[in-house]
Amino acid sequence: MLTAAQIRAARGLLSWSQPVLAKASGVSLPTIVRMESAVGPGRSSAANVDAVRRALETAGVVFLEGDDVVGPGVRLKPIG
């Protein structure tokens, strides 16, 4: 499950603003703001969460699943 922190971190890695993510994903800016807030993406439609994930992955973000020791995270795809 994608978390609010992962979305914010992914945007940070890409130096994207919320409006840039909204445009890249086709999801409204208020929805992006809500997904990154304490409400999180869990209250958004599956289609919107998928669109945000796909936009970030297309730009080079890899989402990392969490485990008992380390929580979920993000990184950029290796270049090359």
N, CA, C and O atoms as CSV, one atom per row, in Angstrom:
chain,resi,resn,atom,element,x,y,z
A,1,MET,N,N,0.840,-1.189,0.000
A,1,MET,CA,C,0.000,0.000,0.000
A,1,MET,C,C,0.877,1.242,0.000
A,1,MET,O,O,1.768,1.374,0.839
A,2,LEU,N,N,0.641,2.119,-0.901
A,2,LEU,CA,C,1.348,3.381,-1.008
A,2,LEU,C,C,0.996,4.260,0.190
A,2,LEU,O,O,-0.169,4.340,0.580
A,3,THR,N,N,1.998,4.921,0.775
A,3,THR,CA,C,1.748,5.794,1.921
A,3,THR,C,C,1.923,7.257,1.526
A,3,THR,O,O,2.534,7.573,0.504
A,4,ALA,N,N,1.377,8.137,2.354
A,4,ALA,CA,C,1.524,9.576,2.133
A,4,ALA,C,C,3.002,9.956,2.140
A,4,ALA,O,O,3.448,10.745,1.307
A,5,ALA,N,N,3.754,9.398,3.073
A,5,ALA,CA,C,5.183,9.708,3.167
A,5,ALA,C,C,5.941,9.265,1.918
A,5,ALA,O,O,6.855,9.959,1.474
A,6,GLN,N,N,5.574,8.127,1.353
A,6,GLN,CA,C,6.230,7.676,0.123
A,6,GLN,C,C,5.952,8.623,-1.039
A,6,GLN,O,O,6.841,8.889,-1.847
A,7,ILE,N,N,4.744,9.125,-1.129
A,7,ILE,CA,C,4.414,10.054,-2.211
A,7,ILE,C,C,5.225,11.335,-2.049
A,7,ILE,O,O,5.810,11.831,-3.012
A,8,ARG,N,N,5.259,11.873,-0.824
A,8,ARG,CA,C,6.033,13.093,-0.580
A,8,ARG,C,C,7.514,12.869,-0.864
A,8,ARG,O,O,8.167,13.714,-1.477
A,9,ALA,N,N,8.043,11.734,-0.418
A,9,ALA,CA,C,9.464,11.432,-0.644
A,9,ALA,C,C,9.764,11.256,-2.129
A,9,ALA,O,O,10.798,11.716,-2.614
A,10,ALA,N,N,8.878,10.602,-2.840
A,10,ALA,CA,C,9.069,10.402,-4.280
A,10,ALA,C,C,9.092,11.739,-5.004
A,10,ALA,O,O,9.924,11.959,-5.885
A,11,ARG,N,N,8.185,12.626,-4.636
A,11,ARG,CA,C,8.188,13.956,-5.247
A,11,ARG,C,C,9.497,14.670,-4.947
A,11,ARG,O,O,10.059,15.346,-5.809
A,12,GLY,N,N,9.979,14.516,-3.717
A,12,GLY,CA,C,11.234,15.150,-3.330
A,12,GLY,C,C,12.409,14.642,-4.150
A,12,GLY,O,O,13.259,15.426,-4.571
A,13,LEU,N,N,12.460,13.339,-4.376
A,13,LEU,CA,C,13.545,12.770,-5.187
A,13,LEU,C,C,13.531,13.320,-6.607
A,13,LEU,O,O,14.578,13.493,-7.230
A,14,LEU,N,N,12.339,13.591,-7.103
A,14,LEU,CA,C,12.206,14.079,-8.469
A,14,LEU,C,C,12.214,15.609,-8.564
A,14,LEU,O,O,12.219,16.168,-9.660
A,15,SER,N,N,12.214,16.278,-7.408
A,15,SER,CA,C,12.083,17.745,-7.352
A,15,SER,C,C,10.794,18.208,-8.027
A,15,SER,O,O,10.772,19.222,-8.724
A,16,TRP,N,N,9.724,17.447,-7.806
A,16,TRP,CA,C,8.412,17.773,-8.349
A,16,TRP,C,C,7.579,18.481,-7.289
A,16,TRP,O,O,7.630,18.122,-6.113
A,17,SER,N,N,6.824,19.471,-7.697
A,17,SER,CA,C,5.834,20.097,-6.835
A,17,SER,C,C,4.540,19.272,-6.899
A,17,SER,O,O,4.403,18.375,-7.731
A,18,GLN,N,N,3.611,19.590,-6.017
A,18,GLN,CA,C,2.322,18.906,-6.071
A,18,GLN,C,C,1.602,19.170,-7.393
A,18,GLN,O,O,1.019,18.243,-7.954
A,19,PRO,N,N,1.619,20.412,-7.914
A,19,PRO,CA,C,0.978,20.626,-9.210
A,19,PRO,C,C,1.611,19.819,-10.344
A,19,PRO,O,O,0.906,19.378,-11.251
A,20,VAL,N,N,2.916,19.623,-10.304
A,20,VAL,CA,C,3.575,18.816,-11.341
A,20,VAL,C,C,3.086,17.372,-11.255
A,20,VAL,O,O,2.790,16.756,-12.279
A,21,LEU,N,N,2.999,16.827,-10.036
A,21,LEU,CA,C,2.492,15.463,-9.879
A,21,LEU,C,C,1.046,15.367,-10.325
A,21,LEU,O,O,0.653,14.389,-10.962
A,22,ALA,N,N,0.252,16.373,-9.997
A,22,ALA,CA,C,-1.150,16.359,-10.420
A,22,ALA,C,C,-1.247,16.298,-11.941
A,22,ALA,O,O,-2.038,15.529,-12.486
A,23,LYS,N,N,-0.446,17.102,-12.618
A,23,LYS,CA,C,-0.476,17.105,-14.085
A,23,LYS,C,C,0.030,15.782,-14.650
A,23,LYS,O,O,-0.572,15.236,-15.575
A,24,ALA,N,N,1.126,15.262,-14.108
A,24,ALA,CA,C,1.711,14.019,-14.619
A,24,ALA,C,C,0.785,12.825,-14.419
A,24,ALA,O,O,0.765,11.907,-15.239
A,25,SER,N,N,0.025,12.839,-13.339
A,25,SER,CA,C,-0.838,11.700,-13.017
A,25,SER,C,C,-2.261,11.847,-13.521
A,25,SER,O,O,-2.998,10.865,-13.611
A,26,GLY,N,N,-2.653,13.083,-13.853
A,26,GLY,CA,C,-4.040,13.309,-14.252
A,26,GLY,C,C,-5.004,13.317,-13.074
A,26,GLY,O,O,-6.216,13.206,-13.254
A,27,VAL,N,N,-4.461,13.447,-11.869
A,27,VAL,CA,C,-5.264,13.487,-10.646
A,27,VAL,C,C,-5.337,14.945,-10.193
A,27,VAL,O,O,-4.359,15.679,-10.332
A,28,SER,N,N,-6.472,15.370,-9.658
A,28,SER,CA,C,-6.630,16.772,-9.269
A,28,SER,C,C,-5.662,17.158,-8.154
A,28,SER,O,O,-5.264,16.324,-7.341
A,29,LEU,N,N,-5.293,18.434,-8.130
A,29,LEU,CA,C,-4.394,18.935,-7.092
A,29,LEU,C,C,-4.970,18.733,-5.686
A,29,LEU,O,O,-4.230,18.306,-4.799
A,30,PRO,N,N,-6.260,19.019,-5.439
A,30,PRO,CA,C,-6.792,18.764,-4.096
A,30,PRO,C,C,-6.668,17.290,-3.680
A,30,PRO,O,O,-6.472,16.992,-2.502
A,31,THR,N,N,-6.782,16.380,-4.640
A,31,THR,CA,C,-6.634,14.957,-4.319
A,31,THR,C,C,-5.188,14.638,-3.955
A,31,THR,O,O,-4.942,13.871,-3.024
A,32,ILE,N,N,-4.223,15.218,-4.683
A,32,ILE,CA,C,-2.813,15.011,-4.351
A,32,ILE,C,C,-2.539,15.531,-2.945
A,32,ILE,O,O,-1.901,14.850,-2.142
A,33,VAL,N,N,-3.016,16.726,-2.648
A,33,VAL,CA,C,-2.819,17.317,-1.317
A,33,VAL,C,C,-3.396,16.399,-0.250
A,33,VAL,O,O,-2.753,16.159,0.772
A,34,ARG,N,N,-4.588,15.890,-0.471
A,34,ARG,CA,C,-5.243,14.990,0.492
A,34,ARG,C,C,-4.463,13.679,0.636
A,34,ARG,O,O,-4.303,13.167,1.744
A,35,MET,N,N,-3.977,13.134,-0.496
A,35,MET,CA,C,-3.235,11.868,-0.439
A,35,MET,C,C,-1.933,12.018,0.349
A,35,MET,O,O,-1.469,11.055,0.961
A,36,GLU,N,N,-1.342,13.212,0.341
A,36,GLU,CA,C,-0.091,13.443,1.049
A,36,GLU,C,C,-0.303,13.887,2.497
A,36,GLU,O,O,0.665,14.036,3.244
A,37,SER,N,N,-1.544,14.098,2.896
A,37,SER,CA,C,-1.846,14.554,4.251
A,37,SER,C,C,-2.001,13.355,5.188
A,37,SER,O,O,-1.771,12.209,4.804
A,38,ALA,N,N,-2.393,13.649,6.415
A,38,ALA,CA,C,-2.624,12.589,7.404
A,38,ALA,C,C,-3.729,11.639,6.948
A,38,ALA,O,O,-3.766,10.486,7.378
A,39,VAL,N,N,-4.623,12.106,6.086
A,39,VAL,CA,C,-5.685,11.243,5.558
A,39,VAL,C,C,-5.063,10.105,4.760
A,39,VAL,O,O,-5.505,8.959,4.845
A,40,GLY,N,N,-4.031,10.433,3.983
A,40,GLY,CA,C,-3.310,9.432,3.205
A,40,GLY,C,C,-4.057,8.974,1.974
A,40,GLY,O,O,-5.199,9.370,1.741
A,41,PRO,N,N,-3.403,8.133,1.185
A,41,PRO,CA,C,-4.019,7.657,-0.055
A,41,PRO,C,C,-5.112,6.615,0.151
A,41,PRO,O,O,-5.828,6.286,-0.794
A,42,GLY,N,N,-5.254,6.096,1.351
A,42,GLY,CA,C,-6.249,5.064,1.614
A,42,GLY,C,C,-7.676,5.506,1.380
A,42,GLY,O,O,-8.550,4.672,1.143
A,43,ARG,N,N,-7.930,6.810,1.444
A,43,ARG,CA,C,-9.285,7.321,1.231
A,43,ARG,C,C,-9.534,7.700,-0.225
A,43,ARG,O,O,-10.646,8.090,-0.583
A,44,SER,N,N,-8.508,7.588,-1.066
A,44,SER,CA,C,-8.650,7.902,-2.484
A,44,SER,C,C,-9.078,6.658,-3.246
A,44,SER,O,O,-8.936,5.534,-2.764
A,45,SER,N,N,-9.596,6.878,-4.426
A,45,SER,CA,C,-9.994,5.730,-5.250
A,45,SER,C,C,-8.746,4.959,-5.684
A,45,SER,O,O,-7.656,5.521,-5.787
A,46,ALA,N,N,-8.925,3.685,-5.929
A,46,ALA,CA,C,-7.814,2.844,-6.388
A,46,ALA,C,C,-7.258,3.377,-7.699
A,46,ALA,O,O,-6.052,3.300,-7.933
A,47,ALA,N,N,-8.113,3.912,-8.553
A,47,ALA,CA,C,-7.660,4.450,-9.839
A,47,ALA,C,C,-6.745,5.651,-9.633
A,47,ALA,O,O,-5.741,5.787,-10.332
A,48,ASN,N,N,-7.079,6.528,-8.677
A,48,ASN,CA,C,-6.235,7.692,-8.416
A,48,ASN,C,C,-4.891,7.286,-7.817
A,48,ASN,O,O,-3.853,7.820,-8.207
A,49,VAL,N,N,-4.904,6.358,-6.886
A,49,VAL,CA,C,-3.652,5.887,-6.281
A,49,VAL,C,C,-2.777,5.242,-7.353
A,49,VAL,O,O,-1.568,5.467,-7.394
A,50,ASP,N,N,-3.388,4.448,-8.209
A,50,ASP,CA,C,-2.638,3.798,-9.284
A,50,ASP,C,C,-2.061,4.827,-10.250
A,50,ASP,O,O,-0.927,4.675,-10.703
A,51,ALA,N,N,-2.818,5.867,-10.570
A,51,ALA,CA,C,-2.338,6.901,-11.489
A,51,ALA,C,C,-1.139,7.641,-10.910
A,51,ALA,O,O,-0.189,7.948,-11.629
A,52,VAL,N,N,-1.183,7.926,-9.616
A,52,VAL,CA,C,-0.058,8.602,-8.954
A,52,VAL,C,C,1.153,7.683,-8.947
A,52,VAL,O,O,2.261,8.111,-9.272
A,53,ARG,N,N,0.953,6.428,-8.579
A,53,ARG,CA,C,2.060,5.474,-8.556
A,53,ARG,C,C,2.694,5.337,-9.942
A,53,ARG,O,O,3.918,5.372,-10.073
A,54,ARG,N,N,1.870,5.183,-10.963
A,54,ARG,CA,C,2.394,5.018,-12.332
A,54,ARG,C,C,3.170,6.246,-12.791
A,54,ARG,O,O,4.219,6.114,-13.421
A,55,ALA,N,N,2.667,7.439,-12.484
A,55,ALA,CA,C,3.359,8.668,-12.885
A,55,ALA,C,C,4.731,8.749,-12.233
A,55,ALA,O,O,5.713,9.108,-12.883
A,56,LEU,N,N,4.797,8.419,-10.958
A,56,LEU,CA,C,6.073,8.476,-10.248
A,56,LEU,C,C,7.026,7.379,-10.719
A,56,LEU,O,O,8.226,7.616,-10.861
A,57,GLU,N,N,6.500,6.190,-10.957
A,57,GLU,CA,C,7.350,5.098,-11.446
A,57,GLU,C,C,7.870,5.391,-12.851
A,57,GLU,O,O,9.023,5.088,-13.160
A,58,THR,N,N,7.045,5.966,-13.688
A,58,THR,CA,C,7.468,6.327,-15.042
A,58,THR,C,C,8.608,7.339,-14.995
A,58,THR,O,O,9.483,7.340,-15.860
A,59,ALA,N,N,8.592,8.194,-13.986
A,59,ALA,CA,C,9.634,9.210,-13.829
A,59,ALA,C,C,10.898,8.654,-13.181
A,59,ALA,O,O,11.894,9.367,-13.059
A,60,GLY,N,N,10.870,7.378,-12.761
A,60,GLY,CA,C,12.081,6.750,-12.231
A,60,GLY,C,C,12.059,6.360,-10.771
A,60,GLY,O,O,13.083,5.928,-10.241
A,61,VAL,N,N,10.930,6.498,-10.106
A,61,VAL,CA,C,10.837,6.140,-8.690
A,61,VAL,C,C,10.540,4.652,-8.539
A,61,VAL,O,O,9.741,4.087,-9.286
A,62,VAL,N,N,11.189,4.030,-7.569
A,62,VAL,CA,C,10.912,2.643,-7.195
A,62,VAL,C,C,10.361,2.676,-5.771
A,62,VAL,O,O,10.977,3.257,-4.877
A,63,PHE,N,N,9.218,2.062,-5.565
A,63,PHE,CA,C,8.617,1.997,-4.235
A,63,PHE,C,C,9.093,0.739,-3.527
A,63,PHE,O,O,9.064,-0.353,-4.094
A,64,LEU,N,N,9.531,0.899,-2.283
A,64,LEU,CA,C,10.050,-0.203,-1.481
A,64,LEU,C,C,9.039,-0.570,-0.405
A,64,LEU,O,O,8.526,0.294,0.307
A,65,GLU,N,N,8.764,-1.852,-0.299
A,65,GLU,CA,C,7.853,-2.326,0.735
A,65,GLU,C,C,8.567,-2.312,2.084
A,65,GLU,O,O,9.779,-2.515,2.152
A,66,GLY,N,N,7.835,-2.081,3.125
A,66,GLY,CA,C,8.406,-2.099,4.463
A,66,GLY,C,C,8.422,-3.506,5.037
A,66,GLY,O,O,7.776,-4.416,4.516
A,67,ASP,N,N,9.171,-3.666,6.114
A,67,ASP,CA,C,9.176,-4.931,6.848
A,67,ASP,C,C,9.158,-4.618,8.338
A,67,ASP,O,O,8.869,-3.484,8.720
A,68,ASP,N,N,9.458,-5.593,9.185
A,68,ASP,CA,C,9.405,-5.386,10.632
A,68,ASP,C,C,10.504,-4.460,11.138
A,68,ASP,O,O,10.380,-3.895,12.224
A,69,VAL,N,N,11.566,-4.297,10.376
A,69,VAL,CA,C,12.699,-3.487,10.808
A,69,VAL,C,C,12.671,-2.097,10.171
A,69,VAL,O,O,12.889,-1.090,10.845
A,70,VAL,N,N,12.405,-2.055,8.882
A,70,VAL,CA,C,12.430,-0.803,8.126
A,70,VAL,C,C,11.064,-0.580,7.490
A,70,VAL,O,O,10.482,-1.501,6.917
A,71,GLY,N,N,10.562,0.624,7.591
A,71,GLY,CA,C,9.273,0.936,6.990
A,71,GLY,C,C,9.366,1.095,5.489
A,71,GLY,O,O,10.451,0.982,4.917
A,72,PRO,N,N,8.246,1.356,4.846
A,72,PRO,CA,C,8.241,1.528,3.400
A,72,PRO,C,C,9.075,2.740,3.006
A,72,PRO,O,O,9.264,3.665,3.796
A,73,GLY,N,N,9.570,2.719,1.776
A,73,GLY,CA,C,10.411,3.810,1.306
A,73,GLY,C,C,10.361,3.963,-0.188
A,73,GLY,O,O,9.530,3.359,-0.866
A,74,VAL,N,N,11.265,4.784,-0.700
A,74,VAL,CA,C,11.389,5.025,-2.136
A,74,VAL,C,C,12.862,5.180,-2.499
A,74,VAL,O,O,13.695,5.499,-1.651
A,75,ARG,N,N,13.162,4.951,-3.759
A,75,ARG,CA,C,14.488,5.234,-4.292
A,75,ARG,C,C,14.325,5.479,-5.774
A,75,ARG,O,O,13.261,5.234,-6.342
A,76,LEU,N,N,15.390,5.967,-6.402
A,76,LEU,CA,C,15.363,6.164,-7.843
A,76,LEU,C,C,15.951,4.948,-8.525
A,76,LEU,O,O,16.821,4.279,-7.969
A,77,LYS,N,N,15.479,4.658,-9.733
A,77,LYS,CA,C,16.041,3.571,-10.522
A,77,LYS,C,C,17.497,3.912,-10.829
A,77,LYS,O,O,17.835,5.081,-11.017
A,78,PRO,N,N,18.354,2.903,-10.880
A,78,PRO,CA,C,19.742,3.172,-11.280
A,78,PRO,C,C,19.777,3.710,-12.709
A,78,PRO,O,O,18.967,3.321,-13.551
A,79,ILE,N,N,20.705,4.590,-12.962
A,79,ILE,CA,C,20.881,5.145,-14.306
A,79,ILE,C,C,21.757,4.200,-15.106
A,79,ILE,O,O,22.805,3.751,-14.641
A,80,GLY,N,N,21.311,3.909,-16.313
A,80,GLY,CA,C,22.153,3.079,-17.182
A,80,GLY,C,C,21.591,1.787,-17.544
A,80,GLY,O,O,22.223,1.020,-18.270
